[in-house]
Amino acid sequence: MAERARGRPVSRFRRYEGGDPLAPPVDVAEALDAIGEDVMAGYSPERALNEFLRRGGRDQLGLDDLSRRVAERRRDLVRRHNLSGTLQDVRALLDHAVLEERKQLARDVDMDETDRSFAQMRLQSLPASTSAAVNDLTDYDWRSTQARADYQKIKDMLGQELLGQRFDGMRQTLQNVTDDDRRSVNEMLSDLNELLGRHRRGEDTAEDFAAFMAKHGQYFPESPQNVDELVDALAARSAAAQRMLNSMTQEQRRELMELSAQAFGSPQLMGQLADLDENLQALRPGEDWTGSEGFEGDEPLGLAEGAGVLSDLADLDELAEQLSQGYDGARLDDIDLDMLARQLGEEAAVDARTLRELEQALRRSDTFRRDSHGDLRLTPKAMRQLGQSLLRDIAERVSRHTGGRDVRLAGAAGEASGGTRVWEFGSTEPWDIPRTVLNGVLRRAAGGPGAGAGRTIELEDIEVSETEARTQAAVALLVDTSFSMAMDGRWVPMKRTALALHTLIRTRFRDDRLELIGFSRNAQVMEIEELTGLDAMWDKGTNLHHALLLANRHFRRHPGAQPVLLVVTDGEPTSHLDADGSVRFAYPPHPVTIAHTVDELDVSQRLGAQITIFRLGSDPGLARFVDSLARRVGGRVVAPELDDLGVAVVDSYLGSRRARPGQAADGLGGLGGWASGRGFWVDP
């Protein structure tokens, strides 16, 4: 408190949770890119987020990977083991005891021959059943000390196994069991059943639990803090013991039940364990008490080991459900990281924790919002981040195709002219540093204002670089949203292209006016969020005529701006608007539809629009039609590969911004020449 009072920072520590302490924070940008891609493919943002968490990232395992590892471990446990371990151990001890007894009978020369013969006959006539043979020798008077010890070991081992099934660590505690140990265990079971019985009736108190733990706490390494925690721990193992019994063959179950009466040489133990199971099943009916497993391996399991494996299988089933996230209200917080570390190792828990942190970071980072219907939507901030990522990708592609030169998608202030001018309020041009510093030096040398105050630069010293005037542009991006675009894999590239151009204009060319127009049977002006979230729908028609009507209206609304028309399509016009506003559809394209489309494109030319048509696909009929349109209006045709669509559209837009009126548009750093060299577009 004294440190805090003096204003010094107070260090806070928490338990180390594994993983690389120097690892970078979760990569939200990568996740946002993947989510945005799925959203543009038609997924809801909620589903896109869940799909990313399932797939994981470049260096991050996803839920599907963890689920696969859980399934593999479960399959390995079942295929590797069988449940005959305890029965095999009992048989081995019994055979060894009988062999040692026969040796002793043969060596004992002072023994009465009648007694020897009777003892040998009894050993030779033992039942084939292990349990029946053990029970048949209950009253046998062993002559061999080793044989007697082996037979007693059978009884002790059965008690250890039965208790080890239900109490974690009990088997190890009773390795060298004594009569005092047997009495102590019986007393603990009696007290435990009494405590659980009172708990079932609601009559127990905290003092009852404390007194029980003070007396018998050595049998409970889990250190439960109350009776409910005690019941949870015991019920899970008891249910596993019951599932193990259910998983045995009918013969194995019969043998085990008959042998259990010999545990510690006292049938009282089985009665107490039966009472314990009854109490636990009544207190925790939700545990799986009836399930079974089909073990098929060669590695035998004892009762305690088998209960542990069945408990592991129950954990793995629970983890599989948690990792599936297939239930209502599922969240990654539901995943039990301690259980995951116990079953798959610490690295798996670190991967799950990283996914949880990534989900939380995405939900906290203003990436999603709920609309009025309660549905998850990408926020404008997320859309901007996604658009910036697409622009970076486009810039890298352009740079690769232009010999690795630095290609910048900038230019909001126009191209530098080489001259300078005095800075004025509102100037956005960059400072001319040499001229500004020189002005400050000359002013101080002449004893001007501020010379004695030691200030190096005053406002009047600042000069900025002059730039050429940049014409404002009215841009109309017309994108084909007919079903063929989605059917042929062009849906997502089209949306990526629209988002990249939208981001470029909104962030670098804010004076330009962009209108996004989607056209299928009808055309409509769309916001970027609406376009990127648009689902493909079966709707006959490609109404380029309607789209051009909307584009020309946009151009007329901005008479002082340079019109730029960009059309992305994969089909010929098959519908148009009649004078009454109704839609006419015809396939093959009707001459009236073609005439209406051409007439409206002529209007775009008369308005002075720089026109570029991006033809997708290799349909010869479409190619001939588009080429003829471009020749008619003095426009360009670009036929990019799908991966290069965004590059081509952004390049065409930037080329139109740099072209002077009446001059053909050229792209970024000669990108048009690169495209032409690869046969991607034809300049009519």
C-alpha positions in Angstrom: 0.0 0.0 0.0 2.9 2.3 0.7 4.3 1.8 -2.8 0.9 2.7 -4.3 0.6 5.7 -2.0 3.9 7.0 -3.3 2.6 6.7 -6.9 4.9 3.8 -7.8 3.6 1.1 -10.1 2.4 -2.1 -8.4 3.4 -5.3 -10.1 0.8 -8.0 -10.5 1.5 -11.6 -11.2 -0.5 -14.6 -12.2 0.1 -18.3 -12.6 2.1 -19.2 -15.8 -0.2 -21.0 -18.2 2.3 -22.5 -20.6 3.4 -21.6 -24.1 6.1 -19.4 -25.3 6.3 -16.3 -23.0 7.9 -14.3 -25.9 5.4 -15.3 -28.5 3.7 -12.4 -30.3 0.1 -11.6 -29.6 -2.7 -13.3 -31.5 -2.9 -12.2 -35.2 -6.2 -10.5 -35.5 -5.4 -9.3 -39.0 -5.0 -12.8 -40.4 -8.2 -13.8 -38.7 -10.1 -10.8 -40.1 -8.8 -11.5 -43.7 -10.0 -15.1 -43.5 -13.4 -14.1 -41.9 -13.9 -11.4 -44.6 -13.2 -13.9 -47.3 -15.8 -16.2 -46.0 -18.3 -13.4 -45.5 -17.9 -12.4 -49.2 -18.4 -16.0 -50.1 -21.8 -15.8 -48.5 -21.2 -16.9 -44.9 -22.7 -15.0 -42.1 -20.0 -13.2 -39.9 -20.9 -15.6 -37.0 -20.4 -18.7 -39.2 -17.2 -17.1 -40.7 -15.8 -16.6 -37.2 -16.6 -20.1 -36.2 -15.1 -21.5 -39.4 -11.8 -19.7 -38.8 -11.6 -21.0 -35.3 -12.2 -24.4 -36.6 -9.5 -24.2 -39.3 -7.0 -22.1 -37.4 -4.4 -19.9 -38.9 -1.0 -20.3 -40.6 0.8 -21.0 -37.3 -2.2 -21.8 -35.1 -4.0 -25.1 -34.7 -7.7 -24.9 -35.0 -10.6 -26.7 -33.2 -10.7 -29.3 -35.9 -7.0 -30.2 -35.4 -7.6 -30.6 -31.6 -10.8 -32.6 -32.2 -8.8 -34.9 -34.5 -6.2 -35.5 -31.9 -8.9 -36.2 -29.3 -10.5 -38.8 -31.6 -7.1 -40.4 -32.3 -6.3 -40.7 -28.6 -9.6 -42.2 -27.9 -9.3 -44.7 -30.8 -5.8 -45.6 -29.6 -7.0 -46.4 -26.0 -9.8 -48.7 -27.2 -7.6 -50.5 -29.8 -4.6 -50.9 -27.5 -6.2 -52.4 -24.4 -8.4 -55.2 -23.2 -10.1 -55.7 -19.8 -8.7 -59.1 -18.8 -5.7 -57.8 -16.8 -7.0 -58.5 -13.3 -8.4 -61.9 -14.2 -5.0 -62.8 -15.9 -3.1 -61.7 -12.8 -5.3 -63.7 -10.5 -4.9 -66.8 -12.7 -1.1 -66.4 -12.7 -1.0 -66.1 -8.9 -3.3 -69.1 -8.5 -1.2 -71.2 -10.9 2.0 -70.3 -9.1 0.4 -71.0 -5.7 -0.7 -74.5 -6.9 2.7 -75.2 -8.4 4.5 -74.3 -5.2 2.1 -76.3 -3.1 2.6 -79.4 -5.3 6.4 -79.0 -4.9 6.0 -78.8 -1.1 3.8 -81.9 -1.1 6.4 -83.8 -3.0 9.2 -82.6 -0.6 7.4 -83.2 2.7 8.5 -86.8 3.5 7.0 -86.7 7.0 3.5 -86.0 5.7 0.9 -88.7 6.1 0.4 -90.4 2.7 -3.4 -90.3 3.0 -3.3 -86.5 3.6 -0.8 -86.1 0.8 -3.0 -88.0 -1.6 -6.1 -86.1 -0.6 -4.3 -82.7 -1.0 -2.9 -83.7 -4.4 -6.3 -84.9 -5.5 -7.9 -81.7 -4.4 -5.3 -79.6 -6.4 -5.7 -81.8 -9.5 -9.5 -81.5 -9.4 -9.8 -77.7 -9.2 -12.4 -76.2 -11.5 -11.3 -74.6 -14.8 -13.0 -71.4 -13.8 -10.5 -69.1 -12.0 -13.1 -67.7 -9.6 -14.5 -71.1 -8.8 -10.9 -72.4 -8.1 -10.1 -69.5 -5.8 -13.3 -70.0 -3.9 -12.7 -73.8 -3.7 -9.4 -73.2 -2.0 -10.8 -70.8 0.7 -10.5 -73.5 3.4 -7.4 -75.3 2.0 -4.6 -75.8 4.6 -1.5 -74.6 2.7 1.7 -76.4 3.4 3.9 -74.1 1.3 4.6 -70.7 2.8 5.1 -69.2 -0.7 1.8 -70.8 -1.9 -0.1 -69.4 1.1 1.4 -65.9 0.4 0.4 -66.1 -3.3 -3.1 -67.0 -2.3 -3.3 -64.2 0.2 -1.9 -61.9 -2.4 -4.9 -62.7 -4.7 -7.3 -61.5 -2.0 -5.2 -58.3 -1.3 -4.9 -57.6 -5.0 -8.6 -57.8 -5.5 -9.2 -55.4 -2.7 -6.6 -53.0 -4.0 -8.1 -53.2 -7.5 -11.7 -52.7 -6.4 -10.7 -49.7 -4.2 -8.4 -48.4 -6.8 -11.3 -48.3 -9.2 -13.1 -45.8 -7.0 -10.4 -43.9 -5.1 -7.6 -42.2 -6.9 -4.2 -43.4 -5.6 -5.7 -46.0 -3.2 -4.0 -48.9 -5.1 -0.6 -47.5 -4.4 -1.5 -46.6 -0.8 -2.3 -50.3 -0.1 0.7 -52.0 -1.8 1.7 -53.8 1.4 -1.6 -54.1 3.1 -1.9 -55.1 6.8 -4.8 -56.0 9.0 -4.7 -52.5 10.3 -5.0 -51.2 6.7 -8.0 -53.4 6.1 -9.8 -52.2 9.3 -9.0 -48.6 8.4 -10.4 -49.0 4.9 -13.6 -50.6 6.2 -14.0 -47.8 8.8 -13.5 -45.1 6.1 -16.1 -46.7 3.8 -18.5 -47.0 6.7 -18.0 -43.3 7.6 -18.2 -42.2 3.9 -21.5 -44.0 3.3 -22.9 -42.4 6.5 -21.8 -38.9 5.3 -23.2 -39.4 1.8 -26.4 -40.8 3.2 -26.9 -37.6 5.3 -26.0 -35.5 2.3 -28.7 -37.3 0.2 -31.2 -36.5 2.9 -29.9 -32.9 3.3 -28.9 -33.5 6.9 -25.1 -33.0 6.6 -23.2 -30.0 7.8 -19.8 -28.4 7.0 -18.6 -29.7 10.4 -19.5 -33.3 9.3 -17.3 -33.0 6.2 -14.5 -31.4 8.1 -14.5 -34.2 10.7 -14.5 -36.9 8.0 -11.6 -35.3 6.1 -9.6 -34.9 9.3 -10.0 -38.6 10.0 -9.7 -40.0 6.5 -8.1 -37.3 4.4 -5.1 -39.5 3.4 -7.4 -41.5 1.1 -8.3 -38.4 -0.9 -5.3 -36.8 -2.7 -7.7 -34.5 -4.7 -8.2 -32.5 -1.4 -11.9 -31.7 -1.9 -13.0 -28.5 -0.2 -16.6 -29.6 0.4 -18.8 -32.6 0.2 -19.9 -31.7 -3.4 -16.4 -31.7 -4.6 -15.9 -35.1 -2.9 -19.0 -36.5 -4.6 -17.9 -35.2 -8.0 -14.5 -36.9 -7.7 -15.9 -40.2 -6.4 -18.9 -40.3 -8.8 -16.7 -39.9 -11.9 -14.5 -42.9 -11.0 -17.4 -45.0 -9.7 -19.3 -44.4 -13.0 -16.1 -45.4 -14.9 -15.9 -48.6 -12.8 -19.5 -49.4 -13.8 -18.9 -48.7 -17.5 -15.8 -51.0 -17.3 -18.0 -53.8 -15.8 -20.5 -53.2 -18.6 -17.7 -53.4 -21.2 -16.6 -56.9 -20.1 -17.9 -60.1 -21.6 -20.6 -62.0 -19.7 -18.0 -64.6 -18.7 -15.5 -61.9 -17.4 -18.3 -60.2 -15.4 -19.3 -63.5 -13.8 -15.7 -64.4 -12.9 -15.0 -60.9 -11.5 -18.2 -60.8 -9.3 -17.4 -64.2 -7.8 -13.8 -63.3 -7.2 -14.8 -60.0 -5.6 -16.2 -61.8 -2.6 -12.6 -62.8 -1.7 -11.4 -59.2 -1.7 -9.3 -58.7 1.5 -10.9 -62.0 2.6 -14.1 -60.3 3.6 -17.4 -60.0 1.8 -18.1 -56.9 3.9 -15.9 -54.8 1.4 -18.2 -55.6 -1.5 -21.3 -54.6 0.5 -19.8 -51.3 1.4 -18.7 -50.6 -2.2 -22.2 -51.5 -3.4 -23.7 -49.0 -0.9 -21.2 -46.4 -2.1 -22.2 -46.9 -5.7 -25.8 -46.5 -4.8 -25.2 -43.3 -2.9 -23.1 -41.8 -5.7 -25.6 -42.8 -8.4 -28.4 -41.1 -6.5 -26.4 -38.0 -6.0 -25.0 -37.7 -9.5 -27.5 -39.4 -11.9 -26.1 -37.3 -14.8 -22.9 -39.4 -14.9 -22.8 -42.1 -17.5 -23.6 -45.2 -15.5 -24.8 -47.4 -18.3 -22.3 -46.9 -21.1 -19.8 -49.5 -22.4 -16.8 -49.7 -24.6 -15.6 -52.3 -27.1 -11.9 -52.8 -26.2 -10.1 -54.9 -28.8 -6.4 -54.6 -28.0 -3.7 -57.0 -26.6 -2.6 -54.9 -23.6 -4.5 -56.1 -20.5 -5.8 -53.7 -18.0 -6.5 -54.3 -14.3 -9.6 -53.0 -12.6 -7.9 -49.8 -11.3 -6.1 -49.2 -14.6 -9.3 -49.9 -16.5 -11.3 -47.5 -14.5 -8.6 -44.9 -15.2 -8.9 -45.6 -18.9 -12.7 -45.4 -18.8 -12.4 -42.1 -17.0 -10.0 -40.9 -19.7 -12.5 -41.9 -22.4 -15.2 -40.0 -20.6 -12.9 -36.9 -20.5 -12.2 -37.3 -24.2 -15.9 -37.6 -25.0 -16.5 -34.4 -23.0 -13.6 -32.6 -24.8 -15.0 -33.7 -28.2 -18.3 -32.1 -27.4 -16.6 -28.9 -26.1 -14.4 -28.7 -29.2 -17.3 -29.3 -31.5 -19.0 -26.1 -30.4 -22.1 -27.5 -31.9 -24.6 -26.6 -29.1 -26.5 -23.4 -28.5 -24.5 -20.7 -26.8 -21.2 -22.5 -27.3 -18.1 -20.5 -26.5 -14.4 -21.4 -26.4 -14.6 -20.6 -22.6 -16.4 -23.9 -22.3 -13.2 -25.9 -23.1 -11.7 -27.4 -20.0 -8.0 -26.5 -20.5 -6.8 -28.6 -17.6 -8.6 -31.6 -18.9 -7.2 -30.9 -22.4 -3.6 -30.6 -21.0 -4.1 -33.9 -19.1 -5.3 -35.8 -22.2 -3.3 -34.2 -25.0 -0.4 -32.4 -23.3 0.3 -28.8 -22.4 0.8 -27.7 -26.0 -2.7 -28.6 -26.9 -4.0 -26.5 -24.0 -1.8 -23.6 -25.2 -3.4 -23.8 -28.7 -6.9 -23.9 -27.3 -6.1 -20.9 -25.0 -4.7 -19.0 -28.0 -7.9 -19.6 -29.9 -9.9 -18.4 -26.9 -7.8 -15.2 -26.7 -8.2 -14.7 -30.5 -12.0 -15.0 -30.2 -12.1 -12.6 -27.3 -9.8 -10.1 -29.1 -12.0 -10.2 -32.2 -15.1 -9.5 -30.2 -13.4 -6.8 -28.2 -11.7 -5.1 -31.1 -14.9 -3.6 -32.7 -14.8 -6.2 -35.4 -18.4 -7.3 -35.0 -21.7 -5.6 -34.1 -25.3 -6.8 -33.7 -27.8 -5.4 -36.1 -31.4 -4.7 -35.2 -32.4 -8.3 -35.7 -29.6 -9.5 -33.3 -27.5 -10.9 -36.2 -23.7 -10.5 -36.1 -22.3 -8.1 -38.7 -18.8 -6.8 -39.6 -18.3 -3.2 -38.4 -17.2 -0.4 -40.7 -13.8 -0.5 -38.9 -13.5 -4.2 -39.8 -14.4 -3.5 -43.4 -11.7 -0.8 -43.6 -9.1 -3.1 -42.2 -10.1 -5.8 -44.7 -10.0 -3.4 -47.5 -6.5 -2.2 -46.5 -5.3 -5.7 -46.5 -6.7 -6.2 -50.0 -5.0 -3.1 -51.1 -1.6 -4.3 -49.7 -2.1 -7.5 -51.6 -2.8 -5.6 -54.8 0.2 -3.4 -54.3 2.4 -6.4 -53.8 1.1 -8.0 -57.0 1.7 -4.9 -59.0 5.2 -4.6 -57.6 6.0 -8.2 -58.6 4.8 -7.6 -62.1 6.7 -4.3 -62.5 10.1 -5.7 -61.7 9.9 -5.1 -57.9 9.7 -1.3 -58.0 8.0 0.4 -55.1 4.4 1.0 -56.2 2.3 3.3 -54.0 -1.5 3.5 -54.1 -1.4 7.1 -53.1 -1.7 10.5 -54.8 -4.4 12.4 -53.0 -2.5 15.6 -53.3 -1.6 15.1 -57.0 1.9 14.9 -58.7 4.7 17.2 -57.5 5.4 19.9 -60.0 8.9 20.8 -58.7 7.9 24.2 -57.4 7.1 25.4 -53.9 4.8 28.0 -52.3 4.2 29.5 -48.9 2.2 27.4 -46.6 -1.4 28.5 -46.0 -4.0 27.3 -43.5 -5.6 24.1 -44.9 -2.6 23.1 -47.1 -2.2 19.3 -47.3 0.9 19.2 -49.5 4.2 18.0 -47.9 6.7 20.5 -46.5 9.7 21.4 -48.6 12.2 20.9 -45.8 15.3 22.6 -47.5 13.4 25.7 -48.4 11.7 25.9 -45.0 15.0 25.6 -43.1 16.7 28.1 -45.4 14.0 30.6 -44.8 14.4 30.2 -41.0 18.2 30.7 -41.3 17.8 33.8 -43.5 15.2 35.3 -41.2 17.3 34.9 -38.1 20.4 36.3 -39.9 18.4 39.4 -40.9 17.1 39.8 -37.3 13.5 39.1 -38.2 10.6 38.2 -35.9 11.6 35.5 -33.3 15.3 35.9 -33.9 16.1 36.5 -30.3 13.7 33.9 -28.9 15.8 31.0 -30.2 13.1 29.6 -32.4 14.4 27.9 -35.5 11.3 28.1 -37.7 8.3 30.4 -37.7 5.0 29.8 -39.6 6.1 32.3 -42.3 9.2 30.2 -43.0 7.2 27.1 -44.1 7.0 26.3 -47.8 5.2 23.3 -49.3 5.7 21.4 -52.5 3.4 22.5 -55.3 1.4 19.7 -57.0 -0.5 19.6 -60.2 -4.2 20.1 -59.9 -6.0 16.8 -59.7 -9.4 16.5 -61.3 -12.2 15.1 -59.2 -13.6 11.8 -60.5 -17.1 10.4 -60.4 -16.5 6.6 -60.5 -19.2 4.0 -61.2 -18.2 0.4 -60.6 -20.8 -1.9 -62.2 -20.4 -5.5 -61.0 -22.3 -8.5 -62.5 -24.2 -10.2 -59.6 -26.0 -12.8 -61.8 -25.9 -16.4 -60.6 -23.2 -17.4 -63.2 -20.7 -15.3 -61.3 -21.1 -17.4 -58.2 -21.4 -20.7 -60.1 -18.1 -20.1 -61.9 -16.1 -19.0 -58.9 -16.1 -15.3 -59.7 -18.2 -14.2 -56.7 -15.5 -13.6 -54.1 -13.0 -12.0 -56.5 -15.7 -9.6 -57.6 -16.4 -8.6 -54.0 -12.7 -8.4 -53.1 -12.2 -6.0 -56.1 -15.2 -3.8 -55.1 -13.9 -3.6 -51.5 -10.4 -2.8 -52.5 -11.5 0.0 -54.9 -13.9 1.4 -52.2 -11.2 1.4 -49.6 -8.7 3.1 -52.0 -11.1 5.9 -52.8 -12.3 6.4 -49.3 -8.8 6.6 -47.8 -6.6 8.1 -50.6 -8.9 9.9 -53.0 -11.6 11.3 -50.7 -12.7 13.9 -53.2 -13.7 11.3 -55.7 -17.3 10.0 -55.7 -17.7 6.2 -56.0 -21.0 4.5 -56.7 -21.3 0.7 -56.5 -23.9 -0.8 -58.8 -24.8 -4.5 -58.8 -26.8 -5.9 -61.7 -28.5 -9.2 -62.4 -32.1 -9.2 -63.6 -32.4 -5.7 -62.1 -29.7 -3.3 -61.1 -29.3 -1.4 -57.8 -27.0 1.0 -56.1 -25.4 -0.8 -53.1 -23.4 0.1 -50.1 -20.1 -1.8 -49.7 -21.4 -3.7 -46.6 -24.5 -4.7 -48.7 -22.4 -5.9 -51.6 -19.8 -7.8 -49.6 -22.6 -9.6 -47.7 -24.7 -10.3 -50.8 -25.8 -13.9 -51.2 -25.9 -15.4 -54.7 -29.5 -16.1 -55.8 -30.9 -17.8 -58.9 -32.3 -15.0 -60.9 -32.4 -15.0 -64.7 -31.0 -11.9 -66.4 -28.0 -9.7 -66.9 -29.4 -6.1 -66.9 -26.4 -4.0 -68.0 -28.9 -1.5 -69.4 -30.3 -0.7 -66.0 -26.8 -0.5 -64.5 -25.7 2.0 -67.1 -28.9 4.1 -66.4 -27.9 4.3 -62.7 -24.2 5.1 -63.6 -25.2 7.9 -65.9 -27.4 9.4 -63.3 -24.4 9.3 -60.9 -22.3 11.2 -63.5 -25.0 13.8 -64.0 -25.1 14.5 -60.3 -21.4 15.4 -60.4 -21.1 17.6 -63.5 -17.7 19.0 -62.5 -16.1 15.6 -62.1 -14.4 13.3 -64.6 -16.7 10.3 -65.2 -15.0 6.9 -64.9 -17.0 3.8 -65.8 -15.8 0.4 -64.8 -17.8 -2.7 -65.8 -17.1 -6.2 -64.5 -19.2 -8.9 -66.2 -19.1 -12.5 -67.4 -22.1 -12.5 -69.7 -23.9 -10.7 -72.5 -26.9 -8.5 -71.6 -30.1 -10.6 -71.5 -32.5 -8.1 -69.9 -33.4 -4.5 -70.1 -35.8 -1.9 -68.7 -38.8 -0.9 -70.7 -40.1 2.7 -70.6 -42.7 1.7 -67.9 -39.9 0.3 -65.7 -40.7 -3.4 -66.3 -37.9 -5.9 -66.9 -37.8 -7.8 -70.2 -35.7 -11.0 -70.3 -34.6 -13.0 -73.3 -32.0 -15.6 -74.0 -30.2 -15.6 -76.4 -29.9 -11.8 -76.1 -32.7 -10.0 -77.9 -31.8 -7.2 -80.4 -33.9 -4.8 -78.4 -32.0 -5.5 -75.3 -28.7 -5.0 -77.1 -30.0 -1.8 -78.6 -31.0 -0.4 -75.2 -27.7 -1.3 -73.7 -25.7 0.3 -76.6 -27.8 3.4 -76.5 -27.1 3.9 -72.8 -23.4 3.3 -73.2 -23.4 6.0 -75.9 -24.8 8.3 -73.3 -21.9 7.5 -71.0 -19.5 8.4 -73.8 -21.3 11.7 -74.5 -21.0 12.5 -70.8 -17.2 12.1 -71.2 -16.7 8.9 -69.3 -13.5 6.9 -69.5 -14.8 3.4 -70.0 -13.2 0.1 -69.2 -14.9 -3.3 -69.4 -13.5 -6.2 -67.5 -14.5 -9.4 -69.3 -14.4 -12.6 -67.2 -14.4 -16.0 -68.7 -13.5 -17.2 -72.2 -16.8 -17.1 -74.0 -16.1 -16.2 -77.6 -19.5 -14.6 -78.1 -19.0 -12.4 -75.0 -15.6 -11.4 -76.2 -16.9 -10.3 -79.6 -19.7 -8.3 -78.1 -17.5 -6.6 -75.5 -14.8 -5.7 -78.1 -17.4 -4.2 -80.4 -18.8 -2.1 -77.5 -15.4 -0.8 -76.5 -14.5 0.1 -80.1 -17.8 2.0 -80.4 -17.2 4.2 -77.4 -13.4 4.4 -77.4 -13.0 2.3 -74.3 -10.8 -0.5 -73.2 -11.4 -4.2 -72.7 -9.5 -6.1 -69.9 -9.6 -9.8 -69.7 -7.8 -10.6 -66.4 -7.3 -13.9 -64.6 -9.6 -14.0 -61.5 -6.6 -13.5 -59.2 -5.6 -10.4 -61.1 -9.1 -8.8 -61.3 -8.5 -6.5 -58.3 -5.1 -5.4 -59.7 -6.7 -4.7 -63.1 -9.6 -2.6 -61.8 -7.5 -0.6 -59.3 -4.9 0.0 -62.1 -7.6 1.2 -64.5 -9.0 3.6 -61.9 -5.6 5.0 -61.1 -4.8 5.3 -64.8 -8.0 7.3 -65.3 -7.0 9.7 -62.4 -3.7 10.4 -64.1 -4.9 10.8 -67.6 -5.7 14.3 -68.9 -9.0 14.8 -70.6 -9.0 13.4 -74.1 -6.0 11.2 -73.3 -6.2 7.4 -72.9 -5.9 6.2 -69.4 -2.7 4.5 -68.4 -2.2 2.3 -65.4 0.2 2.1 -62.5 3.8 2.4 -63.6 3.1 0.8 -67.0 1.0 -2.0 -65.6 -1.2 -1.7 -68.7 1.8 -2.6 -70.8 2.5 -5.6 -68.6 -1.1 -6.7 -69.0 -1.0 -6.2 -72.7 2.2 -8.2 -73.0 0.5 -11.1 -71.3 -2.6 -10.8 -73.5 -4.9 -9.9 -70.7 -6.5 -6.9 -72.4 -6.9 -5.5 -75.8 -6.9 -1.8 -76.5 -9.3 -1.4 -79.4 
